[in-house]
Amino acid sequence: MDAKSGSGVRTSHRKVQSGKVSTGEAQDVGVRLNVYLQERGVASRRKADELIAAGHVSVDGRVVTSMGFRVPKSAKVAVNGKVLSRSLGIATYFLNKPDLCLTSRSDPQGRHTVFDLAEVKKLPANVQAVGRLDFRSEGLLILTNDGDLAYALTHPRFSVEKKYAVLLGDIITPDEVEKLRNGVVLDDGLARAVSVRAAGKESLGVGKKGQWVEVVVTEGRNRLIRRMMEHLGHKVNRLVRISIGDVDLPRDLKPGSVVAAQGKDLTTLMRVRDEFLKSSHEGDERVVAKKPTVRKRRMTDEEYAEERVRRSAEISKREEERLSRKPDIKLGGRSLERKPRTTRPQSDSRTGERTGSRSGARSGPRSDSASRSRSRPRSASQSEGSFEKSANKSGTSKSSEKSPRSTKAKPRRSIPKS
C-alpha cells in the first residue's frame, strides 16, 4: 500500500526489477509513470495510460506496459524514442487563442492547433492546454505543465467561473436574458449561466446590428454558450473568453501571442492550486475514516411474515404499558393522583330527593344556580327578608313581578275625566 511522507514525496514498498514491479524493501521509486508523463506535458493522465498500454513508453531502455509502474528519480523515460527531461520546472503561460484553430495536440482532419503556433513552439517547457476553446472561439487559454493546477481549473467540483464576451447577430431581449439565468434545456441536460449582462451594440453590415452579451458559466461542455444561444434563436458571430476565475486576458496580448504568468496572476493561480491540494488531502482522510457500509440482507417471505408478527406484538405491548401507567400531578412536592371526575349531587325539583345525574337536574324548572342557593344554610335575618319579599310579591301586579328589585306595589295613576 502506498504511503505519503511528511515532506510530500511519495514512497512505496516496491522496487524495479527488469522493468517489472515486485515487492521488497523500500527504495526511491518516485511517482507513477502516468503522472510523470502528465507533469512533463506529454499528455493527460488518461492519454498517458493509453500510451503506456500501447507500448510507446520506455524506462531505462525497457518498454513498460504496467499502469502502476513507478519511475525512480534516476531513470530515463522516453516516449516513442524521445527522452524526456528529468528536471521538472513548473511553467505557466497565457495565450490569446486566435480564431480557426483547435486546442488539442493534433487533429485527424488536419486542422491547425494552438501547438502549431510559432510562439508556442518556442516555449522551453512541454505544456498542455487547460480546458478547451472551440475551433471558432478566441481569447484566454492557459498553458501549463502543472497537472494539479490544470485539474483544479477544469474539474466541475471546484466551479471556476469563465467569463465570455459574445457578439450576437441580433438584439437580445430582457426575457431571454432571464431565461439564460434560470437555465435552458439542451440535448445533454440543463444549462444555466451564472450571470448574463447585455452590453453595447455593434454594426454588422448595412442595416444590421448585433449586440455584445457578457456571459459567465462554470461548466466546460462542448459548444455550451453557442448551443444556449441557438436554443433561443440567436446566432453567435464571435465568442471571446476574457477571464478564468480572477485571471483576466491581458489587454496588450495580441491573438497568437504568449506571455508568462507572473505577479498577481501567478499568485492567484498558485492559491487555487494550493486550495485544491488541501481539499484533496482532507478528502483522502475522510475516505480513510469512513466506516464500511453495512448492506442489509434481503428477507424471504417466511422471515418477512415472522418479522411482521414480532413487530405487531411489540407495538401491542407498548400500548398496554402506556395505558396501564397512572399519570400523576406533582404539586408542592407532593404527588397527587388524578381521580375520576364525578358529578355533583342535585336535588330533584319534583320529589326533593338528591340525584347524581345532571339530566335530572336539567329536567326541573329550576336552574343549577338556584338549586345551589337552596342547599346553602341561611341565617335568621336572611330567612325573614325572604319571607317579606315573598309576601310583597304575592300582592303585587304582573308589572312588578318583572322587576325583582321593587318590594312595594306602586299606586295606579288616576286618569282625569274629560
C-alpha positions as CSV (number, residue, x, y, z in Angstrom):
1,M,0.0,0.0,0.0
2,D,1.4,3.4,-0.9
3,A,2.1,5.9,1.7
4,K,2.9,9.6,1.7
5,S,5.7,11.0,3.8
6,G,5.6,14.3,5.6
7,S,7.8,16.1,3.0
8,G,5.2,15.3,0.3
9,V,7.4,12.8,-1.6
10,R,5.7,9.6,-2.4
11,T,7.3,6.4,-1.1
12,S,6.4,2.8,-1.6
13,H,7.5,-0.7,-0.6
14,R,8.2,-1.7,-4.2
15,K,11.3,-1.8,-6.3
16,V,12.0,-2.0,-10.0
17,Q,13.4,-5.2,-11.4
18,S,13.8,-5.8,-15.1
19,G,11.0,-3.4,-16.0
20,K,8.6,-5.1,-13.6
21,V,7.3,-4.1,-10.1
22,S,7.9,-6.5,-7.3
23,T,7.7,-6.3,-3.5
24,G,10.7,-5.8,-1.4
25,E,12.5,-3.2,0.7
26,A,11.5,0.5,0.3
27,Q,13.5,2.3,-2.3
28,D,13.4,5.6,-4.1
29,V,10.9,4.7,-6.8
30,G,9.4,8.2,-7.4
31,V,6.0,8.8,-8.9
32,R,3.6,6.8,-11.1
33,L,4.5,6.7,-14.8
34,N,1.3,8.3,-16.0
35,V,1.7,11.2,-13.5
36,Y,5.4,11.5,-14.7
37,L,4.2,11.9,-18.3
38,Q,1.4,14.3,-17.4
39,E,3.7,16.6,-15.3
40,R,6.0,17.0,-18.3
41,G,3.2,17.9,-20.6
42,V,3.3,14.8,-22.7
43,A,-0.4,14.1,-22.3
44,S,-3.2,13.9,-19.8
45,R,-3.2,11.0,-17.4
46,R,-5.9,9.2,-19.4
47,K,-4.0,9.6,-22.6
48,A,-0.8,8.7,-20.8
49,D,-2.4,5.4,-19.7
50,E,-3.2,4.7,-23.4
51,L,0.4,5.4,-24.4
52,I,1.7,3.1,-21.7
53,A,-0.8,0.3,-22.6
54,A,0.2,0.6,-26.3
55,G,3.9,0.2,-25.5
56,H,5.0,3.7,-26.6
57,V,6.8,4.4,-23.3
58,S,10.1,3.0,-22.1
59,V,12.0,3.4,-18.8
60,D,15.8,2.9,-19.0
61,G,15.5,1.3,-22.4
62,R,12.8,-1.2,-21.4
63,V,9.2,-0.9,-22.6
64,V,6.7,-0.6,-19.7
65,T,3.1,-1.5,-20.0
66,S,2.1,-1.7,-16.3
67,M,-0.2,1.1,-15.2
68,G,1.1,1.0,-11.6
69,F,4.7,1.4,-12.6
70,R,6.7,4.0,-10.6
71,V,9.6,5.9,-12.1
72,P,12.8,6.3,-10.0
73,K,14.4,9.8,-10.0
74,S,17.5,8.5,-11.8
75,A,15.5,6.7,-14.6
76,K,15.4,7.9,-18.2
77,V,11.9,7.9,-19.6
78,A,11.3,8.1,-23.4
79,V,8.1,8.4,-25.4
80,N,8.4,7.0,-28.9
81,G,12.2,7.0,-28.6
82,K,12.3,10.7,-27.4
83,V,13.9,11.0,-24.0
84,L,12.1,13.4,-21.6
85,S,13.9,15.9,-19.4
86,R,14.4,14.7,-15.8
87,S,14.2,18.1,-14.2
88,L,10.6,19.4,-13.7
89,G,10.2,23.2,-13.7
90,I,6.7,24.4,-13.3
91,A,5.8,26.8,-16.1
92,T,2.5,28.6,-16.8
93,Y,1.7,30.8,-19.8
94,F,-1.2,32.9,-21.1
95,L,-2.1,32.5,-24.8
96,N,-4.6,34.7,-26.7
97,K,-6.0,32.0,-28.8
98,P,-6.8,33.2,-32.4
99,D,-9.8,32.1,-34.5
100,L,-9.8,29.0,-36.6
101,C,-7.5,26.7,-34.5
102,L,-8.0,23.9,-32.0
103,T,-6.7,23.4,-28.5
104,S,-5.8,19.7,-28.9
105,R,-2.3,18.4,-29.8
106,S,-3.4,17.1,-33.2
107,D,-6.4,16.8,-35.4
108,P,-7.5,13.9,-37.6
109,Q,-8.9,16.3,-40.1
110,G,-5.6,18.2,-40.4
111,R,-6.8,21.5,-38.9
112,H,-4.4,23.8,-37.2
113,T,-3.9,23.7,-33.4
114,V,-2.5,26.1,-30.9
115,F,0.6,23.9,-30.7
116,D,1.3,24.8,-34.3
117,L,1.7,28.5,-33.4
118,A,5.2,29.8,-33.7
119,E,5.4,31.3,-30.2
120,V,4.0,28.1,-28.6
121,K,6.7,26.0,-30.3
122,K,9.4,28.3,-28.8
123,L,8.3,27.6,-25.2
124,P,11.0,25.9,-23.2
125,A,8.6,23.7,-21.3
126,N,6.4,21.0,-22.7
127,V,3.0,22.4,-21.7
128,Q,-0.6,21.4,-22.2
129,A,-3.8,23.5,-22.7
130,V,-6.0,23.9,-19.7
131,G,-9.6,23.4,-20.7
132,R,-10.8,23.9,-24.2
133,L,-11.9,26.5,-26.6
134,D,-13.9,25.7,-29.8
135,F,-12.5,26.0,-33.3
136,R,-14.2,29.4,-33.8
137,S,-13.7,30.7,-30.3
138,E,-11.0,33.1,-29.2
139,G,-9.5,34.5,-26.0
140,L,-7.6,33.5,-22.9
141,L,-6.1,30.0,-22.8
142,I,-3.8,28.8,-20.0
143,L,-0.8,26.6,-21.0
144,T,1.0,24.8,-18.2
145,N,2.9,21.7,-17.2
146,D,1.4,21.7,-13.7
147,G,-1.1,18.9,-13.6
148,D,-2.6,19.9,-10.2
149,L,-3.3,23.4,-11.5
150,A,-4.9,22.1,-14.7
151,Y,-7.1,19.8,-12.7
152,A,-8.2,22.5,-10.2
153,L,-9.1,24.9,-13.0
154,T,-11.1,22.4,-15.1
155,H,-12.8,20.0,-12.7
156,P,-16.6,20.7,-12.2
157,R,-16.1,20.1,-8.5
158,F,-14.4,23.5,-8.0
159,S,-16.8,25.5,-10.2
160,V,-14.2,28.0,-11.6
161,E,-16.1,30.8,-13.4
162,K,-15.2,31.6,-17.0
163,K,-16.4,34.9,-18.5
164,Y,-17.1,35.3,-22.2
165,A,-17.9,38.2,-24.5
166,V,-20.5,37.1,-27.1
167,L,-21.4,39.0,-30.2
168,L,-24.9,38.1,-31.3
169,G,-26.3,38.6,-34.8
170,D,-29.4,40.4,-33.4
171,I,-30.7,42.1,-30.2
172,I,-31.3,40.0,-27.1
173,T,-34.4,40.8,-25.0
174,P,-34.6,41.1,-21.2
175,D,-36.9,38.0,-21.1
176,E,-34.2,36.0,-22.9
177,V,-31.6,37.2,-20.5
178,E,-33.7,35.9,-17.6
179,K,-34.1,32.6,-19.4
180,L,-30.3,32.1,-19.6
181,R,-30.0,32.8,-15.9
182,N,-32.8,30.4,-15.0
183,G,-31.5,27.7,-17.4
184,V,-32.4,26.3,-20.7
185,V,-32.8,22.6,-21.5
186,L,-30.3,21.3,-24.1
187,D,-29.7,17.8,-25.5
188,D,-27.3,16.9,-22.7
189,G,-29.2,18.4,-19.8
190,L,-30.0,21.8,-18.2
191,A,-27.6,24.6,-18.9
192,R,-27.6,27.7,-16.7
193,A,-25.5,30.8,-16.8
194,V,-24.2,32.3,-13.5
195,S,-24.7,35.8,-14.8
196,V,-25.8,37.4,-18.1
197,R,-25.4,41.1,-18.9
198,A,-26.4,42.8,-22.1
199,A,-23.7,45.2,-23.3
200,G,-23.2,47.6,-26.3
201,K,-24.4,47.2,-29.9
202,E,-22.2,46.8,-32.9
203,S,-22.9,47.3,-36.6
204,L,-22.7,44.0,-38.6
205,G,-23.3,45.5,-42.1
206,V,-25.8,47.6,-43.9
207,G,-28.9,48.0,-41.8
208,K,-27.9,45.2,-39.4
209,K,-26.9,45.5,-35.8
210,G,-25.6,43.0,-33.4
211,Q,-25.2,43.1,-29.6
212,W,-22.5,42.1,-27.2
213,V,-23.5,40.0,-24.2
214,E,-21.3,39.1,-21.2
215,V,-21.9,35.5,-20.1
216,V,-20.4,33.8,-17.1
217,V,-20.5,29.9,-16.8
218,T,-18.8,27.3,-14.7
219,E,-19.2,24.3,-16.9
220,G,-16.9,23.2,-19.8
221,R,-19.3,21.3,-22.0
222,N,-18.7,21.4,-25.8
223,R,-20.0,24.5,-27.5
224,L,-22.1,25.3,-24.4
225,I,-22.7,29.0,-24.9
226,R,-23.3,28.6,-28.7
227,R,-25.9,26.0,-28.1
228,M,-27.6,28.1,-25.4
229,M,-27.9,31.0,-27.8
230,E,-29.1,28.8,-30.6
231,H,-31.8,27.4,-28.3
232,L,-33.1,31.0,-28.0
233,G,-32.8,31.6,-31.8
234,H,-29.7,33.7,-31.8
235,K,-26.6,33.3,-34.0
236,V,-23.2,33.8,-32.4
237,N,-20.9,35.8,-34.7
238,R,-18.0,36.0,-32.2
239,L,-17.1,34.4,-28.9
240,V,-14.1,35.6,-26.8
241,R,-13.1,34.3,-23.4
242,I,-11.9,37.3,-21.3
243,S,-11.2,35.7,-17.9
244,I,-10.8,32.5,-16.0
245,G,-11.6,33.0,-12.3
246,D,-9.7,36.1,-11.2
247,V,-7.2,36.0,-14.1
248,D,-8.1,38.3,-17.0
249,L,-6.9,38.3,-20.5
250,P,-4.0,40.8,-20.8
251,R,-5.3,43.8,-23.0
252,D,-2.0,44.2,-24.8
253,L,-1.7,40.5,-25.7
254,K,-2.4,40.1,-29.4
255,P,-4.0,37.0,-30.9
256,G,-1.5,34.1,-31.3
257,S,0.9,35.7,-28.7
258,V,2.1,34.1,-25.5
259,V,3.2,35.7,-22.2
260,A,4.5,34.0,-19.0
261,A,2.2,34.2,-15.9
262,Q,3.7,36.4,-13.2
263,G,3.0,38.8,-10.4
264,K,-0.6,38.9,-9.2
265,D,-1.9,36.5,-11.8
266,L,0.6,33.8,-10.9
267,T,-0.1,34.2,-7.2
268,T,-3.8,33.8,-7.9
269,L,-3.2,30.5,-9.8
270,M,-1.0,29.2,-7.1
271,R,-3.6,29.9,-4.5
272,V,-6.2,28.0,-6.5
273,R,-3.7,25.1,-6.8
274,D,-2.9,25.0,-3.1
275,E,-6.6,25.0,-2.2
276,F,-7.2,22.1,-4.4
277,L,-4.3,20.1,-2.8
278,K,-5.6,20.9,0.6
279,S,-9.1,19.8,-0.2
280,S,-7.8,16.6,-1.8
281,H,-5.8,15.6,1.3
282,E,-8.8,16.3,3.5
283,G,-10.9,14.2,1.2
284,D,-8.5,11.3,1.5
285,E,-8.6,11.5,5.3
286,R,-12.4,11.5,5.2
287,V,-12.4,8.4,3.0
288,V,-10.0,6.6,5.3
289,A,-12.0,7.4,8.3
290,K,-15.3,6.5,6.8
291,K,-17.0,3.4,8.3
292,P,-17.7,0.5,6.0
293,T,-21.2,0.3,4.6
294,V,-23.4,-2.4,6.1
295,R,-25.6,-3.9,3.5
296,K,-29.0,-5.3,4.6
297,R,-29.7,-8.9,3.7
298,R,-32.9,-9.4,1.8
299,M,-35.5,-11.4,3.8
300,T,-37.5,-14.3,2.5
301,D,-41.4,-14.4,2.6
302,E,-41.4,-16.6,5.7
303,E,-38.9,-14.3,7.5
304,Y,-40.8,-11.2,6.5
305,A,-44.1,-12.7,7.9
306,E,-42.3,-13.6,11.2
307,E,-40.9,-10.1,11.4
308,R,-44.3,-8.5,10.9
309,V,-45.8,-10.6,13.7
310,R,-43.0,-9.7,16.0
311,R,-43.4,-6.0,15.4
312,S,-47.1,-6.2,15.8
313,A,-46.7,-7.9,19.2
314,E,-44.1,-5.3,20.2
315,I,-46.4,-2.4,19.3
316,S,-49.3,-4.0,21.3
317,K,-47.2,-4.5,24.3
318,R,-46.1,-0.9,24.3
319,E,-49.7,0.3,24.0
320,E,-50.7,-1.8,27.0
321,E,-47.8,-0.4,29.1
322,R,-48.8,3.1,28.2
323,L,-52.5,2.6,29.2
324,S,-51.5,0.9,32.5
325,R,-49.5,3.8,33.7
326,K,-51.3,6.2,36.1
327,P,-50.5,9.8,35.3
328,D,-49.6,11.8,38.4
329,I,-49.7,15.5,39.0
330,K,-46.9,16.9,41.1
331,L,-47.9,19.9,43.2
332,G,-45.9,21.5,46.0
333,G,-43.5,18.5,46.2
334,R,-46.4,16.0,46.6
335,S,-47.7,13.6,44.1
336,L,-51.5,13.8,43.7
337,E,-53.2,11.0,41.7
338,R,-55.8,12.0,39.3
339,K,-59.3,10.8,40.3
340,P,-62.2,10.1,38.0
341,R,-64.5,13.1,37.7
342,T,-67.8,12.7,39.4
343,T,-71.0,14.7,39.1
344,R,-72.2,16.8,42.0
345,P,-75.5,15.5,43.6
346,Q,-78.5,17.6,42.6
347,S,-82.0,17.8,44.1
348,D,-85.0,16.8,42.1
349,S,-87.4,19.7,41.9
350,R,-90.5,17.4,42.0
351,T,-89.6,14.9,44.7
352,G,-87.0,16.9,46.7
353,E,-84.6,13.9,46.5
354,R,-80.9,14.3,45.6
355,T,-79.7,12.7,42.5
356,G,-76.2,12.4,40.9
357,S,-77.2,12.7,37.3
358,R,-77.1,16.1,35.6
359,S,-80.0,15.1,33.4
360,G,-82.3,15.0,36.4
361,A,-81.2,18.5,37.4
362,R,-81.9,19.9,34.0
363,S,-85.4,18.3,33.8
364,G,-86.7,20.5,36.7
365,P,-87.9,24.1,36.2
366,R,-85.2,25.5,38.5
367,S,-81.7,26.2,37.2
368,D,-78.5,24.8,38.6
369,S,-77.6,28.1,40.4
370,A,-81.0,28.2,42.1
371,S,-80.5,24.6,43.4
372,R,-77.1,25.5,44.8
373,S,-78.6,28.6,46.6
374,R,-81.3,26.3,48.1
375,S,-78.8,23.9,49.5
376,R,-76.8,26.6,51.4
377,P,-77.8,27.2,55.1
378,R,-79.3,30.6,55.7
379,S,-79.3,32.9,58.8
380,A,-82.4,34.2,60.6
381,S,-82.2,37.7,59.0
382,Q,-81.9,36.2,55.6
383,S,-85.0,34.0,56.1
384,E,-87.1,36.9,57.4
385,G,-86.1,39.1,54.4
386,S,-87.0,36.3,52.1
387,F,-90.4,35.9,53.8
388,E,-91.2,39.6,53.5
389,K,-90.2,39.6,49.8
390,S,-92.5,36.6,49.1
391,A,-95.4,38.3,50.9
392,N,-94.9,41.5,48.9
393,K,-94.7,39.7,45.6
394,S,-98.0,37.9,46.2
395,G,-99.8,41.2,46.4
396,T,-98.2,43.0,43.5
397,S,-99.2,43.2,39.9
398,K,-97.7,41.5,36.9
399,S,-95.6,44.5,36.1
400,S,-94.0,44.4,39.5
401,E,-93.1,40.8,39.1
402,K,-90.9,41.7,36.1
403,S,-88.6,43.9,38.3
404,P,-87.3,41.8,41.2
405,R,-85.7,44.9,42.8
406,S,-89.0,46.6,43.8
407,T,-90.6,45.3,47.1
408,K,-93.8,47.6,47.2
409,A,-96.6,47.9,44.8
410,K,-96.7,51.3,43.0
411,P,-100.1,53.2,43.1
412,R,-102.0,53.5,39.9
413,R,-102.4,56.9,38.3
414,S,-105.8,58.3,38.2
415,I,-106.9,59.5,34.7
416,P,-108.9,62.7,34.9
417,K,-112.3,62.5,33.3
418,S,-112.9,65.0,30.5
